[in-house]
């Protein structure tokens, strides 16, 4: 496996791949929808390349998901159309609490 450029790229790529598959899109279909090449979608999903802000916005629009959710572990489960603001805040808090617990456990 090739070394990725960073954890956020890996998380973003994983979330993109999971959402794309859940929606039944091939990499080629996703590429056409967001205006990039199929190989670029492959590189994003593998964490090797980072999309531009404009491409990130297109991805979020095509998958009906908030942009920020692509940068969260498990973010592929979040969708704009089925989450209220309170649910989003609860999700973010849960992620922060879990992260703090994990950090504490790792320090032991």
ROLUM-734079 format. One record per atom (N, C-alpha, C, O): atom name; x, y, z. Coordinates in Angstrom, 2 decimals. Each point is the difference from the previous one (the first is absolute). Last residue first. Example, Ala and Ser with C-alpha at 12.3 -4.5 7.8 and 13.67 -1.06 7.14 Angstrom:
! ROLUM-734079
ATOM  guke       xx       yy       zz
ATOM     N    12.85    -2.25     7.08
ATOM    CA     0.82     1.19     0.06
ATOM     C    -0.77     1.09     0.73
ATOM     O     0.51     1.11     0.17
ATOM     N    -0.22    -6.83    -0.24
ATOM    CA    -0.89     1.19     0.00
ATOM     C     0.90     1.20     0.00
ATOM     O     1.04    -0.02     0.66
END
This chain:
! ROLUM-734079
ATOM  guke       xx       yy       zz
ATOM     N    -2.21     5.56    28.67
ATOM    CA     0.26    -0.96     1.09
ATOM     C     1.07    -0.97    -0.32
ATOM     O     0.32    -0.86     0.81
ATOM     N    -2.20     4.20    -3.82
ATOM    CA     1.05     0.52     0.88
ATOM     C     0.34    -0.95     1.13
ATOM     O     1.03     0.16     0.67
ATOM     N    -4.61    -0.96    -3.78
ATOM    CA     1.29    -0.17    -0.67
ATOM     C     1.16     0.46     0.88
ATOM     O     1.12    -0.50    -0.13
ATOM     N    -5.61     1.17     1.56
ATOM    CA     0.34    -1.42     0.05
ATOM     C     1.37    -0.26    -0.62
ATOM     O     0.75    -0.85     0.48
ATOM     N    -2.50     5.22    -0.72
ATOM    CA     0.29    -0.34     1.39
ATOM     C     0.44    -1.46     0.12
ATOM     O     0.95    -0.31     0.72
ATOM     N    -2.45     1.81    -4.90
ATOM    CA     1.29     0.63     0.32
ATOM     C     0.42    -0.37     1.42
ATOM     O     1.16    -0.32     0.25
ATOM     N    -5.43    -1.07    -1.69
ATOM    CA     1.06    -0.74    -0.68
ATOM     C     1.38     0.54     0.35
ATOM     O     0.93    -0.76     0.23
ATOM     N    -4.66     3.12     1.35
ATOM    CA     0.14    -1.29     0.71
ATOM     C     1.13    -0.81    -0.63
ATOM     O     0.83    -0.55     0.71
ATOM     N    -1.99     4.55    -2.84
ATOM    CA     0.65     0.28     1.29
ATOM     C     0.21    -1.29     0.79
ATOM     O     1.05    -0.18     0.63
ATOM     N    -3.46    -0.13    -4.65
ATOM    CA     1.40     0.34    -0.28
ATOM     C     0.77     0.25     1.29
ATOM     O     1.13    -0.46     0.16
ATOM     N    -5.78    -0.18     0.10
ATOM    CA     0.69    -1.25    -0.34
ATOM     C     1.48     0.24    -0.26
ATOM     O     0.84    -0.80     0.42
ATOM     N    -3.51     4.59     0.28
ATOM    CA     0.11    -0.78     1.24
ATOM     C     0.74    -1.31    -0.27
ATOM     O     0.89    -0.37     0.77
ATOM     N    -1.88     3.06    -4.48
ATOM    CA     1.01     0.65     0.85
ATOM     C     0.22    -0.78     1.28
ATOM     O     1.13    -0.17     0.44
ATOM     N    -4.56    -1.26    -3.36
ATOM    CA     1.32    -0.23    -0.60
ATOM     C     1.10     0.59     0.87
ATOM     O     1.04    -0.63     0.20
ATOM     N    -5.46     1.49     1.05
ATOM    CA     0.31    -1.41     0.20
ATOM     C     1.39    -0.31    -0.55
ATOM     O     0.78    -0.70     0.65
ATOM     N    -2.49     4.96    -1.47
ATOM    CA     0.36    -0.15     1.41
ATOM     C     0.40    -1.44     0.29
ATOM     O     0.99    -0.24     0.68
ATOM     N    -2.64     1.19    -4.97
ATOM    CA     1.32     0.61     0.19
ATOM     C     0.47    -0.16     1.44
ATOM     O     1.18    -0.28     0.25
ATOM     N    -5.56    -1.16    -1.24
ATOM    CA     0.99    -0.86    -0.65
ATOM     C     1.42     0.55     0.22
ATOM     O     0.91    -0.76     0.34
ATOM     N    -4.50     3.38     1.10
ATOM    CA     0.14    -1.18     0.86
ATOM     C     1.06    -0.94    -0.57
ATOM     O     0.82    -0.55     0.74
ATOM     N    -2.02     4.28    -3.33
ATOM    CA     0.77     0.41     1.19
ATOM     C     0.23    -1.18     0.94
ATOM     O     1.09    -0.14     0.56
ATOM     N    -3.83    -0.63    -4.25
ATOM    CA     1.36     0.24    -0.45
ATOM     C     0.88     0.40     1.18
ATOM     O     1.11    -0.50     0.15
ATOM     N    -5.68     0.04     0.61
ATOM    CA     0.62    -1.31    -0.20
ATOM     C     1.45     0.15    -0.45
ATOM     O     0.86    -0.77     0.41
ATOM     N    -3.46     4.66    -0.01
ATOM    CA     0.27    -0.57     1.33
ATOM     C     0.69    -1.36    -0.12
ATOM     O     0.91    -0.31     0.76
ATOM     N    -2.40     2.45    -4.70
ATOM    CA     1.16     0.68     0.57
ATOM     C     0.37    -0.58     1.36
ATOM     O     1.18    -0.15     0.31
ATOM     N    -3.62    -3.21    -3.49
ATOM    CA    -0.32     1.35     0.44
ATOM     C     1.25     0.62     0.59
ATOM     O     0.98    -0.70     0.25
ATOM     N    -1.52    -3.29    -4.08
ATOM    CA     0.56     0.42     1.28
ATOM     C    -0.46     1.42     0.32
ATOM     O     0.11     0.90    -0.83
ATOM     N    -0.80    -3.51    -3.34
ATOM    CA    -0.61    -0.75     1.09
ATOM     C     0.57     0.37     1.38
ATOM     O    -0.15    -0.77     0.95
ATOM     N     1.49     2.64    -5.38
ATOM    CA    -1.46    -0.07    -0.04
ATOM     C    -0.62    -0.79     1.14
ATOM     O    -1.23    -0.05     0.10
ATOM     N     6.09     0.68    -0.83
ATOM    CA    -0.68     1.28     0.21
ATOM     C    -1.50    -0.17     0.19
ATOM     O    -0.60     0.67     0.85
ATOM     N     4.03    -4.62     0.50
ATOM    CA    -0.59     0.59    -1.21
ATOM     C    -0.69     1.29     0.38
ATOM     O    -0.55     0.13     1.10
ATOM     N     4.31    -4.23     0.90
ATOM    CA    -0.73     1.26     0.19
ATOM     C    -0.49     0.53    -1.33
ATOM     O     0.74     0.02    -0.98
ATOM     N     2.10    -3.95     1.68
ATOM    CA    -1.35    -0.29     0.47
ATOM     C    -0.87     1.25     0.10
ATOM     O    -1.21    -0.11     0.20
ATOM     N     5.92     0.00    -1.33
ATOM    CA    -0.79    -0.46    -1.14
ATOM     C    -1.44    -0.33     0.40
ATOM     O    -0.85    -0.20    -0.86
ATOM     N     4.43     1.51     3.92
ATOM    CA    -0.77     1.08    -0.60
ATOM     C    -0.86    -0.43    -1.16
ATOM     O    -0.91     0.73    -0.40
ATOM     N     4.25    -3.02     3.46
ATOM    CA    -1.40    -0.39    -0.04
ATOM     C    -0.90     1.03    -0.65
ATOM     O    -1.22    -0.12     0.06
ATOM     N     5.49     2.23     1.42
ATOM    CA    -0.08    -1.46    -0.01
ATOM     C    -1.48    -0.36     0.04
ATOM     O    -0.75     0.57     0.79
ATOM     N     1.88     4.12    -2.87
ATOM    CA    -0.24    -0.67     1.28
ATOM     C     0.04    -1.51    -0.18
ATOM     O    -0.52    -0.53    -0.98
ATOM     N     0.72     3.97    -2.54
ATOM    CA     1.25     0.06     0.77
ATOM     C    -0.12    -0.67     1.36
ATOM     O     0.94     0.06     0.80
ATOM     N    -4.57     0.50    -3.96
ATOM    CA     1.03    -0.76    -0.71
ATOM     C     1.31    -0.07     0.77
ATOM     O     0.85    -0.83    -0.29
ATOM     N    -4.66     3.45     1.68
ATOM    CA    -0.10    -1.41     0.36
ATOM     C     1.04    -0.86    -0.71
ATOM     O     0.32    -1.10     0.47
ATOM     N    -1.02     5.89    -1.25
ATOM    CA     0.84    -0.34     1.17
ATOM     C     0.00    -1.48     0.32
ATOM     O     0.96    -0.52     0.58
ATOM     N    -3.77     2.28    -4.11
ATOM    CA     1.42     0.00    -0.33
ATOM     C     0.83    -0.47     1.19
ATOM     O     0.89    -0.84    -0.16
ATOM     N    -5.95    -0.86    -0.31
ATOM    CA     0.70     1.23     0.36
ATOM     C     1.50    -0.13    -0.28
ATOM     O     0.59    -1.06     0.21
ATOM     N    -4.18    -1.64    -3.20
ATOM    CA     0.66    -0.09     1.30
ATOM     C     0.67     1.33     0.32
ATOM     O     0.47     0.69    -0.90
ATOM     N    -2.62    -2.75    -3.31
ATOM    CA    -0.96     0.52     0.98
ATOM     C     0.53    -0.11     1.43
ATOM     O    -0.71    -0.45     0.91
ATOM     N     2.87    -0.55    -5.30
ATOM    CA    -0.28    -1.08     0.96
ATOM     C    -0.96     0.43     1.11
ATOM     O    -0.29    -0.77     0.92
ATOM     N     1.75     3.78    -4.43
ATOM    CA    -0.42    -1.21    -0.70
ATOM     C    -0.37    -1.14     0.95
ATOM     O    -0.80    -0.87    -0.36
ATOM     N     2.56     4.97     2.13
ATOM    CA    -1.29     0.23    -0.65
ATOM     C    -0.53    -1.27    -0.66
ATOM     O    -1.18    -0.33     0.14
ATOM     N     5.50     0.26     1.75
ATOM    CA    -1.02     0.10     1.05
ATOM     C    -1.39     0.18    -0.61
ATOM     O    -0.97    -0.60     0.46
ATOM     N     4.61     0.67    -3.41
ATOM    CA    -0.16    -1.33     0.58
ATOM     C    -1.12     0.01     1.04
ATOM     O    -0.88    -0.86    -0.02
ATOM     N     2.17     4.97    -1.78
ATOM    CA    -0.75    -0.79    -0.98
ATOM     C    -0.27    -1.40     0.53
ATOM     O    -1.10    -0.53    -0.16
ATOM     N     3.86     3.35     2.75
ATOM    CA    -1.39     0.48     0.02
ATOM     C    -0.86    -0.78    -0.97
ATOM     O    -1.15    -0.32     0.32
ATOM     N     5.73    -0.58    -0.33
ATOM    CA    -0.59    -0.48     1.25
ATOM     C    -1.47     0.43     0.08
ATOM     O    -0.86    -0.79     0.38
ATOM     N     3.38     2.48    -3.91
ATOM    CA    -0.33    -1.41    -0.22
ATOM     C    -0.63    -0.60     1.25
ATOM     O    -0.93    -0.80    -0.09
ATOM     N     2.51     5.21     0.36
ATOM    CA    -1.13    -0.05    -0.93
ATOM     C    -0.45    -1.44    -0.24
ATOM     O    -1.19    -0.28    -0.06
ATOM     N     5.07     1.04     2.64
ATOM    CA    -1.20     0.37     0.74
ATOM     C    -1.23    -0.09    -0.90
ATOM     O    -1.06    -0.46     0.43
ATOM     N     4.95    -2.73    -1.92
ATOM    CA    -0.10     1.44     0.28
ATOM     C    -1.26     0.27     0.81
ATOM     O    -0.86    -0.88     0.13
ATOM     N     3.31    -3.97     0.28
ATOM    CA    -0.82     0.81    -0.92
ATOM     C     0.05     1.48     0.38
ATOM     O     0.31     0.34     1.14
ATOM     N     3.58    -4.20    -0.37
ATOM    CA    -1.02     0.78     0.69
ATOM     C    -0.79     0.82    -1.02
ATOM     O     0.59     0.64    -0.87
ATOM     N     2.46    -5.58     0.86
ATOM    CA    -0.19     1.35    -0.51
ATOM     C    -1.12     0.67     0.78
ATOM     O    -0.90    -0.66     0.53
ATOM     N     2.29    -3.71     0.67
ATOM    CA     1.22     0.45    -0.68
ATOM     C    -0.08     1.43    -0.50
ATOM     O     1.02     0.68    -0.12
ATOM     N    -4.31    -3.89     2.34
ATOM    CA     0.71     0.94     0.86
ATOM     C     1.28     0.54    -0.61
ATOM     O     0.84     0.55     0.72
ATOM     N    -4.38    -3.53    -2.58
ATOM    CA     1.16    -0.68     0.57
ATOM     C     0.81     0.93     0.91
ATOM     O     1.00    -0.43     0.58
ATOM     N    -4.80     2.06    -2.94
ATOM    CA    -0.47    -1.08     0.86
ATOM     C     1.15    -0.75     0.67
ATOM     O    -0.17    -0.53     1.09
ATOM     N     1.17     3.89    -4.29
ATOM    CA    -0.61     0.60     1.19
ATOM     C    -0.38    -1.11     0.97
ATOM     O     0.32     0.07     1.19
ATOM     N     1.24    -1.44    -5.37
ATOM    CA     1.09     0.56     0.81
ATOM     C    -0.53     0.65     1.29
ATOM     O     0.63    -0.11     1.05
ATOM     N    -3.78    -1.48    -4.23
ATOM    CA     0.76    -1.12     0.56
ATOM     C     1.09     0.50     0.95
ATOM     O     0.15    -0.52     1.11
ATOM     N    -2.46     3.72    -3.58
ATOM    CA    -0.88    -0.55     1.05
ATOM     C     0.71    -1.16     0.69
ATOM     O    -0.03    -0.11     1.23
ATOM     N     2.16     1.84    -4.96
ATOM    CA     0.11     0.93     1.12
ATOM     C    -0.88    -0.46     1.16
ATOM     O     0.41     0.10     1.16
ATOM     N    -0.57    -2.48    -5.22
ATOM    CA     1.26    -0.27     0.72
ATOM     C     0.18     0.95     1.18
ATOM     O     0.59    -0.38     1.01
ATOM     N    -4.25     1.01    -3.92
ATOM    CA    -0.20    -1.20     0.81
ATOM     C     1.26    -0.29     0.82
ATOM     O    -0.08    -0.38     1.16
ATOM     N    -0.72     5.47    -2.56
ATOM    CA     0.26    -1.29    -0.65
ATOM     C    -0.26    -1.14     0.98
ATOM     O     0.04     0.17     1.22
ATOM     N    -2.85     4.44    -0.76
ATOM    CA     1.41    -0.38     0.05
ATOM     C     0.17    -1.33    -0.72
ATOM     O    -0.98    -0.60    -0.44
ATOM     N    -3.30     3.13     1.60
ATOM    CA     0.85     0.67    -0.98
ATOM     C     1.48    -0.26     0.11
ATOM     O     0.81     0.89    -0.26
ATOM     N    -4.99    -2.60     2.64
ATOM    CA     0.74     1.09     0.66
ATOM     C     1.01     0.69    -0.92
ATOM     O     0.67     0.94     0.41
ATOM     N    -3.56    -4.59    -1.87
ATOM    CA    -0.87     0.87     0.77
ATOM     C     0.73     1.21     0.59
ATOM     O    -0.57     1.08     0.14
ATOM     N     2.95    -4.54    -2.46
ATOM    CA    -0.82     0.80    -0.92
ATOM     C    -0.85     1.01     0.77
ATOM     O    -0.13     1.15    -0.42
ATOM     N     2.61    -4.22     2.98
ATOM    CA     0.89     0.92    -0.70
ATOM     C    -0.79     0.91    -0.94
ATOM     O     0.23     1.21    -0.03
ATOM     N    -2.50    -4.72     2.18
ATOM    CA     0.32     1.08     0.94
ATOM     C     0.86     1.05    -0.69
ATOM     O    -0.22     1.20     0.16
ATOM     N    -0.68    -5.04    -2.64
ATOM    CA    -1.22     0.79     0.18
ATOM     C     0.26     1.17     0.94
ATOM     O    -0.42     1.13    -0.28
ATOM     N     3.90    -4.22    -0.28
ATOM    CA    -0.22     0.77    -1.22
ATOM     C    -1.22     0.89     0.10
ATOM     O     0.03     1.15    -0.44
ATOM     N     0.93    -4.20     3.90
ATOM    CA     0.94     1.12     0.03
ATOM     C    -0.18     0.87    -1.22
ATOM     O     0.12     1.23     0.09
ATOM     N    -4.46    -3.70     1.25
ATOM    CA     1.36    -0.47    -0.29
ATOM     C     0.93     1.21     0.15
ATOM     O    -0.46     1.13     0.13
ATOM     N    -4.31    -1.60     2.52
ATOM    CA     0.78     0.64    -1.05
ATOM     C     1.31    -0.75    -0.20
ATOM     O     0.64    -0.42     0.96
ATOM     N    -4.35    -0.22     2.39
ATOM    CA     0.00    -0.82    -1.20
ATOM     C     0.74     0.62    -1.18
ATOM     O    -0.23    -0.39    -1.14
ATOM     N    -0.39     1.75     5.95
ATOM    CA    -0.90     0.63    -0.97
ATOM     C    -0.06    -0.77    -1.32
ATOM     O    -0.80     0.33    -0.87
ATOM     N     3.72    -1.73     4.31
ATOM    CA    -1.35    -0.05     0.56
ATOM     C    -1.03     0.58    -0.98
ATOM     O    -1.13    -0.47    -0.08
ATOM     N     5.73     0.79    -0.99
ATOM    CA    -0.50    -1.37    -0.14
ATOM     C    -1.43    -0.12     0.51
ATOM     O    -0.82    -0.67    -0.61
ATOM     N     2.97     4.81     1.17
ATOM    CA    -0.16    -0.28    -1.42
ATOM     C    -0.60    -1.39    -0.21
ATOM     O    -0.94    -0.17    -0.77
ATOM     N     2.14     1.45     5.15
ATOM    CA    -1.21     0.68    -0.48
ATOM     C    -0.29    -0.32    -1.46
ATOM     O    -1.14    -0.28    -0.38
ATOM     N     5.15    -1.44     2.26
ATOM    CA    -1.18    -0.60     0.64
ATOM     C    -1.29     0.64    -0.50
ATOM     O    -0.95    -0.72    -0.31
ATOM     N     5.04     2.57    -1.19
ATOM    CA    -0.19    -1.34    -0.54
ATOM     C    -1.26    -0.65     0.59
ATOM     O    -0.81    -0.58    -0.74
ATOM     N     2.13     4.78     2.45
ATOM    CA    -0.46     0.11    -1.38
ATOM     C    -0.31    -1.38    -0.57
ATOM     O    -1.05    -0.20    -0.61
ATOM     N     2.97     0.39     4.89
ATOM    CA    -1.40     0.44     0.02
ATOM     C    -0.56     0.13    -1.42
ATOM     O    -1.15    -0.36    -0.25
ATOM     N     5.71    -0.69     0.68
ATOM    CA    -0.82    -1.11     0.51
ATOM     C    -1.48     0.37    -0.01
ATOM     O    -0.84    -0.79    -0.42
ATOM     N     3.95     4.16    -0.68
ATOM    CA    -0.07    -1.03    -1.03
ATOM     C    -0.87    -1.17     0.39
ATOM     O    -0.79    -0.50    -0.80
ATOM     N     1.68     3.90     4.00
ATOM    CA    -0.82     0.52    -1.09
ATOM     C    -0.20    -1.08    -1.06
ATOM     O    -1.13    -0.23    -0.44
ATOM     N     4.08    -0.78     3.91
ATOM    CA    -1.39     0.03     0.48
ATOM     C    -0.92     0.47    -1.11
ATOM     O    -1.05    -0.60    -0.23
ATOM     N     5.63     0.75    -0.70
ATOM    CA    -0.45    -1.39     0.14
ATOM     C    -1.46    -0.06     0.42
ATOM     O    -0.79    -0.75    -0.58
ATOM     N     2.86     4.95     0.41
ATOM    CA    -0.18    -0.53    -1.36
ATOM     C    -0.51    -1.42     0.05
ATOM     O    -0.87    -0.37    -0.79
ATOM     N     2.02     2.37     4.86
ATOM    CA    -1.24     0.58    -0.54
ATOM     C    -0.26    -0.49    -1.41
ATOM     O    -1.15    -0.25    -0.36
ATOM     N     5.22    -1.07     2.46
ATOM    CA    -1.17    -0.65     0.57
ATOM     C    -1.30     0.56    -0.56
ATOM     O    -0.91    -0.76    -0.30
ATOM     N     5.40     1.02    -2.70
ATOM    CA    -0.49     0.46     1.28
ATOM     C    -1.28    -0.68     0.42
ATOM     O    -0.74    -0.55    -0.82
ATOM     N     3.44    -0.37    -3.18
ATOM    CA     0.53     1.31     0.35
ATOM     C    -0.52     0.51     1.32
ATOM     O     0.46     1.05     0.47
ATOM     N     0.42    -6.39    -1.88
ATOM    CA    -0.90     1.11    -0.30
ATOM     C     0.64     1.31     0.45
ATOM     O     1.02     0.01     0.69
ATOM     N     1.25    -4.84    -2.45
ATOM    CA    -0.15     0.93     1.13
ATOM     C    -0.92     1.14    -0.41
ATOM     O     0.14     0.57    -1.08
ATOM     N    -0.58    -5.48    -1.18
ATOM    CA     0.77     1.23    -0.06
ATOM     C    -0.28     0.87     1.21
ATOM     O    -1.10     0.00     0.55
ATOM     N     0.91    -5.49    -0.87
ATOM    CA    -0.84     1.19     0.00
ATOM     C     0.88     1.25     0.00
ATOM     O     0.97     0.08     0.75
END
